[in-house]
C-alpha cells in the first residue's frame, strides 16, 4: 500500500472540530480524505471542551467568528442533527481590585447581539445561590451564552463528510508531508495519500506538521487546561445555574451531568501530547471556588485536562501559507474551536477551494461554486460581521 498514492481533491490532517468542520464543507466541492492520528477523532481538545458557545468570549476576531457561527448552530442543515444549543448564560463576578478589568469586559460585551447586563449586588444569589456575599463588588450577566452539544456537532461534521463520499481515517498519524508534481503527499501509518490542497488542522501538532512539510511555522504554543467534576451542595438542584466565572479569569464552574464542572482557567505551556490533569491545578481551582462560594468540595469525581493552542495574538490562524501553495492553515483556535467551528471551517474550505481552482485545475473532479454550503457560499458577507481575513491570516505571525 505504501507504493500507491491515494489521491483526493482535498486532504485534511486532523480530525478534531477544526478538521471535521473544514472537511464537511470541502466534501460538498470535491473528494476529501481526513487523516486522524488517534483511534478516534477529537481525543485531545474537542472531547475535553467546556462546551460553551459565547459571543462575549475572546478578542474581537474571535467574537466575530462566533457570531458568524450562531446561525449554523441555531438552525443546522437538514440531516445534521440537533438541537445543538441549550440556554446557559454566564454570571461574571468582580473580585476586589478588578474594577478596571470589569469595566473593560462590560464595554466589550455591550455591542454583542444580546448585550451584557450589569446586575445589582443583591441579584447575584438569584442566579447562583452559592456565590459568597461580600466576595465580589460588581456582577454582570451574559445572557445569550449557550451550552453546545460538542459531540453532536463533531459527529455531525464527520457524518457529513462520509455522507458526501469523503473518507475519515483513524490511526493514521502523518510521518512525512511533501509537495511533489503538484500534489501534497502525506506518508501516514495507513499509507500514502495525496491531494493538490492540504488543510493543516493538526491542533497542538500543527507546527510539527508544518515542519514536516518544510513550511514556515506560526509559533504555536500548546497549553494545558485542567478541569474536574465535583458534587453540588446536598439537596440542591444546580442544573439551571449559569456558568459562574470571575472577571480576572482565575476560575469558572458550570453545571455538568448532575455535577459541577470546575476549572482554574489555567493555560500552562506544555509540549504536544496527551494532557493530564495536574493535582496542584485541581487544588488551586477547588480553593478559588470555595473562597468565592459557600461550596465545600469534599471529593473530586473525575479530573482531566485538554490542550488549547494559540499564537501571539490569541486569534485563529486560517489561510494559505505565504510560502507554500495549497497548504491551508487551520490552527491556533485557542479554546474557541467549538464555538467558531462553522465559520472557520467555512473560511478554510473557501480558501482551499480558491487555491485549488487557481493552481491545480487538472486535478479537480467536479468542484462546485460552494453554493450548497448552508449559506456559506462565499466570504463576501464576512465584513458585515466584523471579520477581516487579515486578522486571522498566517502571514501576521511572521512580523
Order of alpha helices (4+ residues) and beta strands (2+ residues): beta-alpha-beta-beta-alpha-beta-beta-alpha-beta-alpha-beta-beta-alpha-beta-beta-beta-beta-alpha-beta-beta-beta-beta-beta-alpha-beta-beta-beta-alpha
